[in-house]
Amino acid sequence: MPSISIDRSTVSYSDLGNGPVVMLLHGFPLDRRVFADVADRLRTRCRVILPDLPGFGQSETAQPFTIGSLADDVATIVRRLDLKSVILGGLSMGGYVAQALAQAHPALLAGLVLIDTKHTADDLAGKAKRDAMIELVKAKGTPAVVDQMLPMMLHQHAYKHRPEQVEKLRSIMLDCPARTIEYACGAMRDRRDFTETLKALELPVKVIVGEDDRISPPSQMRETAALARRGSISIVADAGHLAPFESPEIVADEIARFVFQVQEESQ
Ligand code: MLT
């Protein structure tokens, strides 16, 4: 697996297929495997780059990170791979990173895909929950965080009818190092609000959300899409907070349609 060293981190990534470049950033406490089925479908139409963010999956980090520093790391990958511009997609925490990158490095992007994520910052209650999760992971490790989060991640039907999907997700989440969970909770707690970033964006923005996303629900994501001048939204049936993992065919088709729309509009 190729990797890139950035400061005190090593970022491992998959680079698949040919065509217009789509980079997809995973959520928390996950890694690039949540996009594996989407990438398999997209790679015949696009070049798909899937980094494990520093500290997650096969990537390492020797220092705490912020959403802004992760965005700078992703910008470094885009430059090191000599990509002129990419269509950047982010799932949940990856969506925070994608919005931070759109704010700090807009010239690197041709389009933005926001999946099951939020443009708002954590409120006080949300910040307190991050602090509680930091305490939980320090005291009891990754399994306690997985037990707390897993029941919220998928469409409610999955817990009864798709046990194999629940177990696959559990095993991805269990692989997340406790130290990374600690850093990521601090990074998400301290992230900024992206309302003004989205309002100012000239780029096309595609919002994708699972119909039963209980963490970033469709009602909130409609507001996200409405902020962007060139925003549109698709709601994915049979998906919760992890639409790319739960309904990869639909999400891959939505991204492919967006990629070709971006290409046509730029000609
Ligand atoms: C994620 O899926 O990345 C997280 O649920 C994001 C968050 O906790 O805000």
Residues whose N, C-alpha, C, O or C-beta is under 5 A from the ligand:
A	BS01	MLT	G27 F28 L91 S92 M93 G94
